[in-house]
């Protein structure tokens, strides 16, 4: 049996919206909503945060919820993932980010099933290279072997900051890219949290529509039936990864 774990990265020092993962909707923080929805996957969850004092609130949330956490370097997130996976003896890593409070654990669970069927440690499997899902439901699945190769061989700062470019840009020459696609393409929607306008949307979905308990297709129905919601953050541009 392969040891599989979800590692989610979390820190308080966001440049565009500092402290965003502790913003509250319906009396729960963004981080709590994020973790609670990951639980739907039935996969162990590990929060990879930093050794900075500013991230003690992240540790406190993990301890209060009873979830494992790992503390490492703020800027070398690749190292943080590698050491977290190594410490917990993971064979397969599912990478997500904590600024996605509407992430869907059931989609991740299905993605893992498809990944395991491939039975190939050189596969990088994700729904975020070729997008069909809204931004904010992102996940990436890869073996510890691929993560280890990236950790020991990646040299670019962008590889270290963003964890997976060394893998998904196939810098080793041995990676097989496989996309997890939806039949419906709603990649134009944005359900991640980077700016105040993103927060206005997410807060409305949770507080006005009890979105924290709803699966992806149910959330999609709400947004489509309330077109004013989707326009709240359509102007927000995702920060580009400089490779």
GUVEX-208110 format. One record per residue (C-alpha): x, y, z; residue number from 1. Coordinates in nm, 4 decimals. Layout:
N
<r><xx>X</xx><yy>Y</yy><zz>Z</zz><i>NUM</i></r>
...
***
This chain:
243
<r><xx>0.0000</xx><yy>0.0000</yy><zz>0.0000</zz><i>1</i></r>
<r><xx>0.1315</xx><yy>0.3414</yy><zz>-0.0956</zz><i>2</i></r>
<r><xx>0.1306</xx><yy>0.6083</yy><zz>0.1742</zz><i>3</i></r>
<r><xx>-0.0592</xx><yy>0.9054</yy><zz>0.0316</zz><i>4</i></r>
<r><xx>-0.0935</xx><yy>1.2460</yy><zz>0.1925</zz><i>5</i></r>
<r><xx>-0.2310</xx><yy>1.5883</yy><zz>0.1091</zz><i>6</i></r>
<r><xx>0.0187</xx><yy>1.8634</yy><zz>0.1875</zz><i>7</i></r>
<r><xx>-0.1265</xx><yy>2.2125</yy><zz>0.1940</zz><i>8</i></r>
<r><xx>0.0995</xx><yy>2.5148</yy><zz>0.2237</zz><i>9</i></r>
<r><xx>-0.0100</xx><yy>2.7921</yy><zz>0.4578</zz><i>10</i></r>
<r><xx>0.1447</xx><yy>3.1158</yy><zz>0.5767</zz><i>11</i></r>
<r><xx>0.0248</xx><yy>3.4500</yy><zz>0.7090</zz><i>12</i></r>
<r><xx>0.2510</xx><yy>3.6791</yy><zz>0.5066</zz><i>13</i></r>
<r><xx>0.0631</xx><yy>3.7017</yy><zz>0.1779</zz><i>14</i></r>
<r><xx>0.1766</xx><yy>4.0074</yy><zz>-0.0165</zz><i>15</i></r>
<r><xx>-0.1602</xx><yy>4.1027</yy><zz>-0.1642</zz><i>16</i></r>
<r><xx>-0.3859</xx><yy>4.0098</yy><zz>0.1291</zz><i>17</i></r>
<r><xx>-0.1865</xx><yy>3.9545</yy><zz>0.4503</zz><i>18</i></r>
<r><xx>-0.3426</xx><yy>3.7150</yy><zz>0.7004</zz><i>19</i></r>
<r><xx>-0.5989</xx><yy>3.5996</yy><zz>0.4450</zz><i>20</i></r>
<r><xx>-0.6160</xx><yy>3.2387</yy><zz>0.5674</zz><i>21</i></r>
<r><xx>-0.7457</xx><yy>3.3559</yy><zz>0.9069</zz><i>22</i></r>
<r><xx>-1.0253</xx><yy>3.5698</yy><zz>0.7651</zz><i>23</i></r>
<r><xx>-1.3572</xx><yy>3.4387</yy><zz>0.8941</zz><i>24</i></r>
<r><xx>-1.6851</xx><yy>3.3457</yy><zz>0.7268</zz><i>25</i></r>
<r><xx>-1.9653</xx><yy>3.1826</yy><zz>0.9274</zz><i>26</i></r>
<r><xx>-1.7377</xx><yy>3.1881</yy><zz>1.2342</zz><i>27</i></r>
<r><xx>-1.4684</xx><yy>2.9711</yy><zz>1.0740</zz><i>28</i></r>
<r><xx>-1.1383</xx><yy>3.0775</yy><zz>0.9248</zz><i>29</i></r>
<r><xx>-1.0482</xx><yy>3.0279</yy><zz>0.5602</zz><i>30</i></r>
<r><xx>-0.7945</xx><yy>2.7676</yy><zz>0.6755</zz><i>31</i></r>
<r><xx>-1.0636</xx><yy>2.5773</yy><zz>0.8676</zz><i>32</i></r>
<r><xx>-1.2999</xx><yy>2.5753</yy><zz>0.5693</zz><i>33</i></r>
<r><xx>-1.0132</xx><yy>2.4598</yy><zz>0.3487</zz><i>34</i></r>
<r><xx>-0.9144</xx><yy>2.1721</yy><zz>0.5767</zz><i>35</i></r>
<r><xx>-1.2742</xx><yy>2.0692</yy><zz>0.6469</zz><i>36</i></r>
<r><xx>-1.3395</xx><yy>2.0320</yy><zz>0.2741</zz><i>37</i></r>
<r><xx>-1.0161</xx><yy>1.8369</yy><zz>0.2228</zz><i>38</i></r>
<r><xx>-1.1435</xx><yy>1.5875</yy><zz>0.4814</zz><i>39</i></r>
<r><xx>-1.4026</xx><yy>1.4771</yy><zz>0.2235</zz><i>40</i></r>
<r><xx>-1.1180</xx><yy>1.3051</yy><zz>0.0365</zz><i>41</i></r>
<r><xx>-1.0494</xx><yy>1.0568</yy><zz>0.3227</zz><i>42</i></r>
<r><xx>-0.6775</xx><yy>1.1238</yy><zz>0.2679</zz><i>43</i></r>
<r><xx>-0.4422</xx><yy>1.2264</yy><zz>0.5537</zz><i>44</i></r>
<r><xx>-0.3780</xx><yy>1.6017</yy><zz>0.5611</zz><i>45</i></r>
<r><xx>-0.0568</xx><yy>1.7817</yy><zz>0.6565</zz><i>46</i></r>
<r><xx>-0.0246</xx><yy>2.1600</yy><zz>0.6833</zz><i>47</i></r>
<r><xx>0.3171</xx><yy>2.2869</yy><zz>0.5741</zz><i>48</i></r>
<r><xx>0.3739</xx><yy>2.6248</yy><zz>0.7356</zz><i>49</i></r>
<r><xx>0.6840</xx><yy>2.8226</yy><zz>0.8283</zz><i>50</i></r>
<r><xx>0.9091</xx><yy>2.8598</yy><zz>1.1300</zz><i>51</i></r>
<r><xx>0.8206</xx><yy>3.2300</yy><zz>1.1514</zz><i>52</i></r>
<r><xx>0.6523</xx><yy>3.3582</yy><zz>1.4660</zz><i>53</i></r>
<r><xx>0.3923</xx><yy>3.5163</yy><zz>1.2397</zz><i>54</i></r>
<r><xx>0.2685</xx><yy>3.1654</yy><zz>1.1563</zz><i>55</i></r>
<r><xx>0.2003</xx><yy>3.0601</yy><zz>1.5142</zz><i>56</i></r>
<r><xx>-0.1727</xx><yy>3.1253</yy><zz>1.4496</zz><i>57</i></r>
<r><xx>-0.1573</xx><yy>2.8620</yy><zz>1.1735</zz><i>58</i></r>
<r><xx>-0.0067</xx><yy>2.6155</yy><zz>1.4191</zz><i>59</i></r>
<r><xx>-0.2793</xx><yy>2.7010</yy><zz>1.6702</zz><i>60</i></r>
<r><xx>-0.5540</xx><yy>2.6275</yy><zz>1.4167</zz><i>61</i></r>
<r><xx>-0.3937</xx><yy>2.2923</yy><zz>1.3298</zz><i>62</i></r>
<r><xx>-0.3613</xx><yy>2.1952</yy><zz>1.6941</zz><i>63</i></r>
<r><xx>-0.7190</xx><yy>2.2977</yy><zz>1.7719</zz><i>64</i></r>
<r><xx>-0.8479</xx><yy>2.0859</yy><zz>1.4811</zz><i>65</i></r>
<r><xx>-0.6137</xx><yy>1.7962</yy><zz>1.5524</zz><i>66</i></r>
<r><xx>-0.4294</xx><yy>1.8084</yy><zz>1.2192</zz><i>67</i></r>
<r><xx>-0.0612</xx><yy>1.7411</yy><zz>1.1626</zz><i>68</i></r>
<r><xx>0.1646</xx><yy>2.0274</yy><zz>1.0620</zz><i>69</i></r>
<r><xx>0.5229</xx><yy>2.0787</yy><zz>0.9578</zz><i>70</i></r>
<r><xx>0.7247</xx><yy>2.3990</yy><zz>0.9965</zz><i>71</i></r>
<r><xx>0.9993</xx><yy>2.4914</yy><zz>0.7544</zz><i>72</i></r>
<r><xx>1.1577</xx><yy>2.7649</yy><zz>0.5472</zz><i>73</i></r>
<r><xx>0.9261</xx><yy>3.0446</yy><zz>0.4356</zz><i>74</i></r>
<r><xx>1.0716</xx><yy>3.0986</yy><zz>0.0903</zz><i>75</i></r>
<r><xx>1.2004</xx><yy>2.7527</yy><zz>-0.0034</zz><i>76</i></r>
<r><xx>0.8589</xx><yy>2.5898</yy><zz>-0.0192</zz><i>77</i></r>
<r><xx>1.0000</xx><yy>2.2991</yy><zz>-0.2192</zz><i>78</i></r>
<r><xx>1.2201</xx><yy>2.2134</yy><zz>0.0782</zz><i>79</i></r>
<r><xx>0.9204</xx><yy>2.2480</yy><zz>0.3097</zz><i>80</i></r>
<r><xx>0.7232</xx><yy>1.9966</yy><zz>0.1023</zz><i>81</i></r>
<r><xx>1.0135</xx><yy>1.7563</yy><zz>0.0698</zz><i>82</i></r>
<r><xx>1.0908</xx><yy>1.7503</yy><zz>0.4412</zz><i>83</i></r>
<r><xx>0.7222</xx><yy>1.7233</yy><zz>0.5350</zz><i>84</i></r>
<r><xx>0.6790</xx><yy>1.4288</yy><zz>0.2965</zz><i>85</i></r>
<r><xx>1.0019</xx><yy>1.2685</yy><zz>0.4174</zz><i>86</i></r>
<r><xx>0.9098</xx><yy>1.3063</yy><zz>0.7847</zz><i>87</i></r>
<r><xx>0.5703</xx><yy>1.1465</yy><zz>0.7235</zz><i>88</i></r>
<r><xx>0.7094</xx><yy>0.8756</yy><zz>0.4910</zz><i>89</i></r>
<r><xx>0.4775</xx><yy>0.9608</yy><zz>0.2049</zz><i>90</i></r>
<r><xx>0.5040</xx><yy>0.7740</yy><zz>-0.1250</zz><i>91</i></r>
<r><xx>0.2553</xx><yy>0.9994</yy><zz>-0.3062</zz><i>92</i></r>
<r><xx>0.1992</xx><yy>1.3700</yy><zz>-0.2439</zz><i>93</i></r>
<r><xx>-0.1087</xx><yy>1.5727</yy><zz>-0.3290</zz><i>94</i></r>
<r><xx>-0.0209</xx><yy>1.9414</yy><zz>-0.3285</zz><i>95</i></r>
<r><xx>-0.2838</xx><yy>2.2067</yy><zz>-0.2596</zz><i>96</i></r>
<r><xx>-0.2723</xx><yy>2.5609</yy><zz>-0.1228</zz><i>97</i></r>
<r><xx>-0.4627</xx><yy>2.6955</yy><zz>0.1762</zz><i>98</i></r>
<r><xx>-0.6001</xx><yy>3.0015</yy><zz>-0.0046</zz><i>99</i></r>
<r><xx>-0.8643</xx><yy>2.7749</yy><zz>-0.1600</zz><i>100</i></r>
<r><xx>-1.1503</xx><yy>2.7587</yy><zz>0.0946</zz><i>101</i></r>
<r><xx>-1.3920</xx><yy>2.6114</yy><zz>-0.1619</zz><i>102</i></r>
<r><xx>-1.1667</xx><yy>2.3262</yy><zz>-0.2711</zz><i>103</i></r>
<r><xx>-1.3492</xx><yy>1.9951</yy><zz>-0.3178</zz><i>104</i></r>
<r><xx>-1.2046</xx><yy>1.6847</yy><zz>-0.1519</zz><i>105</i></r>
<r><xx>-1.4257</xx><yy>1.4574</yy><zz>-0.3603</zz><i>106</i></r>
<r><xx>-1.2622</xx><yy>1.5833</yy><zz>-0.6808</zz><i>107</i></r>
<r><xx>-0.9208</xx><yy>1.5199</yy><zz>-0.5263</zz><i>108</i></r>
<r><xx>-1.0289</xx><yy>1.1701</yy><zz>-0.4236</zz><i>109</i></r>
<r><xx>-1.1362</xx><yy>1.0951</yy><zz>-0.7798</zz><i>110</i></r>
<r><xx>-0.8089</xx><yy>1.2387</yy><zz>-0.9091</zz><i>111</i></r>
<r><xx>-0.6097</xx><yy>1.0121</yy><zz>-0.6799</zz><i>112</i></r>
<r><xx>-0.8057</xx><yy>0.7072</yy><zz>-0.8017</zz><i>113</i></r>
<r><xx>-0.7181</xx><yy>0.7939</yy><zz>-1.1623</zz><i>114</i></r>
<r><xx>-0.3532</xx><yy>0.8605</yy><zz>-1.0707</zz><i>115</i></r>
<r><xx>-0.3144</xx><yy>0.5263</yy><zz>-0.8932</zz><i>116</i></r>
<r><xx>-0.4603</xx><yy>0.3402</yy><zz>-1.1918</zz><i>117</i></r>
<r><xx>-0.1694</xx><yy>0.4682</yy><zz>-1.4018</zz><i>118</i></r>
<r><xx>0.0757</xx><yy>0.2911</yy><zz>-1.1677</zz><i>119</i></r>
<r><xx>0.3647</xx><yy>0.5077</yy><zz>-1.2840</zz><i>120</i></r>
<r><xx>0.5870</xx><yy>0.7001</yy><zz>-1.0378</zz><i>121</i></r>
<r><xx>0.6918</xx><yy>0.9353</yy><zz>-1.3187</zz><i>122</i></r>
<r><xx>0.3384</xx><yy>1.0724</yy><zz>-1.3683</zz><i>123</i></r>
<r><xx>0.2528</xx><yy>1.4287</yy><zz>-1.2718</zz><i>124</i></r>
<r><xx>-0.1268</xx><yy>1.4439</yy><zz>-1.2494</zz><i>125</i></r>
<r><xx>-0.3173</xx><yy>1.7693</yy><zz>-1.2009</zz><i>126</i></r>
<r><xx>-0.6206</xx><yy>1.9788</yy><zz>-1.2882</zz><i>127</i></r>
<r><xx>-0.4286</xx><yy>2.3061</yy><zz>-1.3110</zz><i>128</i></r>
<r><xx>-0.1948</xx><yy>2.2851</yy><zz>-1.6118</zz><i>129</i></r>
<r><xx>-0.4843</xx><yy>2.2438</yy><zz>-1.8521</zz><i>130</i></r>
<r><xx>-0.7692</xx><yy>2.4174</yy><zz>-1.6731</zz><i>131</i></r>
<r><xx>-1.1338</xx><yy>2.3158</yy><zz>-1.6892</zz><i>132</i></r>
<r><xx>-1.2213</xx><yy>2.3740</yy><zz>-1.3223</zz><i>133</i></r>
<r><xx>-1.2498</xx><yy>2.7152</yy><zz>-1.1563</zz><i>134</i></r>
<r><xx>-0.9241</xx><yy>2.8442</yy><zz>-1.0123</zz><i>135</i></r>
<r><xx>-0.9380</xx><yy>2.7507</yy><zz>-0.6449</zz><i>136</i></r>
<r><xx>-1.0038</xx><yy>2.3796</yy><zz>-0.6925</zz><i>137</i></r>
<r><xx>-0.6430</xx><yy>2.3115</yy><zz>-0.7905</zz><i>138</i></r>
<r><xx>-0.4544</xx><yy>1.9951</yy><zz>-0.6978</zz><i>139</i></r>
<r><xx>-0.1342</xx><yy>1.8271</yy><zz>-0.8126</zz><i>140</i></r>
<r><xx>-0.0369</xx><yy>1.4625</yy><zz>-0.7554</zz><i>141</i></r>
<r><xx>0.3151</xx><yy>1.3258</yy><zz>-0.7867</zz><i>142</i></r>
<r><xx>0.5415</xx><yy>1.0635</yy><zz>-0.6356</zz><i>143</i></r>
<r><xx>0.7957</xx><yy>1.1195</yy><zz>-0.3609</zz><i>144</i></r>
<r><xx>1.0579</xx><yy>1.0155</yy><zz>-0.6165</zz><i>145</i></r>
<r><xx>0.9688</xx><yy>1.3117</yy><zz>-0.8390</zz><i>146</i></r>
<r><xx>0.9632</xx><yy>1.5454</yy><zz>-0.5387</zz><i>147</i></r>
<r><xx>1.3021</xx><yy>1.4170</yy><zz>-0.4252</zz><i>148</i></r>
<r><xx>1.4471</xx><yy>1.4690</yy><zz>-0.7714</zz><i>149</i></r>
<r><xx>1.3184</xx><yy>1.8278</yy><zz>-0.7708</zz><i>150</i></r>
<r><xx>1.4513</xx><yy>1.8940</yy><zz>-0.4220</zz><i>151</i></r>
<r><xx>1.8037</xx><yy>1.7823</yy><zz>-0.5023</zz><i>152</i></r>
<r><xx>1.8256</xx><yy>1.9175</yy><zz>-0.8576</zz><i>153</i></r>
<r><xx>1.6124</xx><yy>2.2310</yy><zz>-0.8860</zz><i>154</i></r>
<r><xx>1.8248</xx><yy>2.5451</yy><zz>-0.8977</zz><i>155</i></r>
<r><xx>1.5855</xx><yy>2.8232</yy><zz>-1.0002</zz><i>156</i></r>
<r><xx>1.4340</xx><yy>3.0324</yy><zz>-0.7229</zz><i>157</i></r>
<r><xx>1.0934</xx><yy>2.9938</yy><zz>-0.8892</zz><i>158</i></r>
<r><xx>1.1285</xx><yy>2.6146</yy><zz>-0.8630</zz><i>159</i></r>
<r><xx>1.1907</xx><yy>2.6445</yy><zz>-0.4907</zz><i>160</i></r>
<r><xx>0.9162</xx><yy>2.8987</yy><zz>-0.4268</zz><i>161</i></r>
<r><xx>0.6424</xx><yy>2.7285</yy><zz>-0.6290</zz><i>162</i></r>
<r><xx>0.7343</xx><yy>2.3621</yy><zz>-0.5566</zz><i>163</i></r>
<r><xx>0.6337</xx><yy>2.1927</yy><zz>-0.8802</zz><i>164</i></r>
<r><xx>0.7729</xx><yy>2.3824</yy><zz>-1.1853</zz><i>165</i></r>
<r><xx>1.0788</xx><yy>2.1557</yy><zz>-1.1963</zz><i>166</i></r>
<r><xx>0.8394</xx><yy>1.8613</yy><zz>-1.2186</zz><i>167</i></r>
<r><xx>0.5630</xx><yy>1.9916</yy><zz>-1.4434</zz><i>168</i></r>
<r><xx>0.8056</xx><yy>2.1620</yy><zz>-1.6822</zz><i>169</i></r>
<r><xx>0.9703</xx><yy>1.8178</yy><zz>-1.7127</zz><i>170</i></r>
<r><xx>1.3183</xx><yy>1.9485</yy><zz>-1.6460</zz><i>171</i></r>
<r><xx>1.4365</xx><yy>1.5924</yy><zz>-1.5699</zz><i>172</i></r>
<r><xx>1.3090</xx><yy>1.4651</yy><zz>-1.9044</zz><i>173</i></r>
<r><xx>1.1258</xx><yy>1.1677</yy><zz>-1.7533</zz><i>174</i></r>
<r><xx>0.7925</xx><yy>1.3125</yy><zz>-1.6373</zz><i>175</i></r>
<r><xx>0.4635</xx><yy>1.2085</yy><zz>-1.7961</zz><i>176</i></r>
<r><xx>0.2046</xx><yy>1.4882</yy><zz>-1.7718</zz><i>177</i></r>
<r><xx>-0.1566</xx><yy>1.3738</yy><zz>-1.7282</zz><i>178</i></r>
<r><xx>-0.4458</xx><yy>1.6189</yy><zz>-1.6963</zz><i>179</i></r>
<r><xx>-0.7557</xx><yy>1.5767</yy><zz>-1.4826</zz><i>180</i></r>
<r><xx>-1.0318</xx><yy>1.7341</yy><zz>-1.6886</zz><i>181</i></r>
<r><xx>-1.3956</xx><yy>1.8150</yy><zz>-1.6278</zz><i>182</i></r>
<r><xx>-1.6576</xx><yy>1.7624</yy><zz>-1.8969</zz><i>183</i></r>
<r><xx>-1.7591</xx><yy>2.1243</yy><zz>-1.8422</zz><i>184</i></r>
<r><xx>-1.5102</xx><yy>2.4072</yy><zz>-1.8800</zz><i>185</i></r>
<r><xx>-1.5512</xx><yy>2.6745</yy><zz>-1.6149</zz><i>186</i></r>
<r><xx>-1.1873</xx><yy>2.7762</yy><zz>-1.5974</zz><i>187</i></r>
<r><xx>-1.2952</xx><yy>3.1402</yy><zz>-1.6323</zz><i>188</i></r>
<r><xx>-1.4296</xx><yy>3.1352</yy><zz>-1.2744</zz><i>189</i></r>
<r><xx>-1.2074</xx><yy>3.2369</yy><zz>-0.9858</zz><i>190</i></r>
<r><xx>-1.2680</xx><yy>3.0869</yy><zz>-0.6379</zz><i>191</i></r>
<r><xx>-0.9229</xx><yy>3.1367</yy><zz>-0.4897</zz><i>192</i></r>
<r><xx>-0.8278</xx><yy>3.4041</yy><zz>-0.2369</zz><i>193</i></r>
<r><xx>-0.5600</xx><yy>3.6566</yy><zz>-0.3311</zz><i>194</i></r>
<r><xx>-0.7308</xx><yy>3.9940</yy><zz>-0.3035</zz><i>195</i></r>
<r><xx>-1.0056</xx><yy>4.1735</yy><zz>-0.1143</zz><i>196</i></r>
<r><xx>-1.2403</xx><yy>4.1319</yy><zz>-0.4115</zz><i>197</i></r>
<r><xx>-1.1787</xx><yy>3.7567</yy><zz>-0.4062</zz><i>198</i></r>
<r><xx>-1.2769</xx><yy>3.7642</yy><zz>-0.0407</zz><i>199</i></r>
<r><xx>-1.6011</xx><yy>3.9497</yy><zz>-0.1132</zz><i>200</i></r>
<r><xx>-1.6991</xx><yy>3.6675</yy><zz>-0.3495</zz><i>201</i></r>
<r><xx>-1.5968</xx><yy>3.3809</yy><zz>-0.1221</zz><i>202</i></r>
<r><xx>-1.7556</xx><yy>3.5394</yy><zz>0.1839</zz><i>203</i></r>
<r><xx>-2.0817</xx><yy>3.5854</yy><zz>-0.0080</zz><i>204</i></r>
<r><xx>-2.0841</xx><yy>3.2232</yy><zz>-0.1271</zz><i>205</i></r>
<r><xx>-2.0272</xx><yy>3.0955</yy><zz>0.2265</zz><i>206</i></r>
<r><xx>-2.2383</xx><yy>3.3363</yy><zz>0.4310</zz><i>207</i></r>
<r><xx>-2.5296</xx><yy>3.3904</yy><zz>0.1932</zz><i>208</i></r>
<r><xx>-2.5478</xx><yy>3.0428</yy><zz>0.0375</zz><i>209</i></r>
<r><xx>-2.3859</xx><yy>2.8106</yy><zz>0.2970</zz><i>210</i></r>
<r><xx>-2.1301</xx><yy>2.7250</yy><zz>0.0340</zz><i>211</i></r>
<r><xx>-1.8848</xx><yy>2.5658</yy><zz>0.2770</zz><i>212</i></r>
<r><xx>-2.1002</xx><yy>2.2501</yy><zz>0.2791</zz><i>213</i></r>
<r><xx>-2.1652</xx><yy>2.2319</yy><zz>-0.0952</zz><i>214</i></r>
<r><xx>-1.9851</xx><yy>2.0204</yy><zz>-0.3547</zz><i>215</i></r>
<r><xx>-1.8430</xx><yy>2.1657</yy><zz>-0.6740</zz><i>216</i></r>
<r><xx>-2.1500</xx><yy>2.1239</yy><zz>-0.8963</zz><i>217</i></r>
<r><xx>-2.3745</xx><yy>2.2713</yy><zz>-0.6268</zz><i>218</i></r>
<r><xx>-2.1443</xx><yy>2.5725</yy><zz>-0.5949</zz><i>219</i></r>
<r><xx>-2.1420</xx><yy>2.6054</yy><zz>-0.9701</zz><i>220</i></r>
<r><xx>-2.5225</xx><yy>2.6153</yy><zz>-0.9779</zz><i>221</i></r>
<r><xx>-2.5259</xx><yy>2.8934</yy><zz>-0.7196</zz><i>222</i></r>
<r><xx>-2.2789</xx><yy>3.1060</yy><zz>-0.9138</zz><i>223</i></r>
<r><xx>-2.4611</xx><yy>3.0477</yy><zz>-1.2420</zz><i>224</i></r>
<r><xx>-2.7974</xx><yy>3.1336</yy><zz>-1.0843</zz><i>225</i></r>
<r><xx>-2.6474</xx><yy>3.4479</yy><zz>-0.9316</zz><i>226</i></r>
<r><xx>-2.4385</xx><yy>3.5982</yy><zz>-1.2139</zz><i>227</i></r>
<r><xx>-2.3605</xx><yy>3.9051</yy><zz>-1.0042</zz><i>228</i></r>
<r><xx>-2.1414</xx><yy>3.6830</yy><zz>-0.7848</zz><i>229</i></r>
<r><xx>-1.9041</xx><yy>3.5809</yy><zz>-1.0624</zz><i>230</i></r>
<r><xx>-1.8468</xx><yy>3.9417</yy><zz>-1.1660</zz><i>231</i></r>
<r><xx>-1.7173</xx><yy>4.0422</yy><zz>-0.8226</zz><i>232</i></r>
<r><xx>-1.3606</xx><yy>3.9347</yy><zz>-0.9008</zz><i>233</i></r>
<r><xx>-1.3432</xx><yy>3.8808</yy><zz>-1.2766</zz><i>234</i></r>
<r><xx>-1.0938</xx><yy>4.1668</yy><zz>-1.3051</zz><i>235</i></r>
<r><xx>-0.8424</xx><yy>4.0067</yy><zz>-1.0678</zz><i>236</i></r>
<r><xx>-0.5326</xx><yy>3.8742</yy><zz>-1.2417</zz><i>237</i></r>
<r><xx>-0.3440</xx><yy>3.5737</yy><zz>-1.1066</zz><i>238</i></r>
<r><xx>0.0195</xx><yy>3.6415</yy><zz>-1.0244</zz><i>239</i></r>
<r><xx>0.2377</xx><yy>3.4806</yy><zz>-1.2877</zz><i>240</i></r>
<r><xx>0.5109</xx><yy>3.2306</yy><zz>-1.2044</zz><i>241</i></r>
<r><xx>0.8351</xx><yy>3.3564</yy><zz>-1.3498</zz><i>242</i></r>
<r><xx>1.0196</xx><yy>3.0490</yy><zz>-1.4734</zz><i>243</i></r>
***
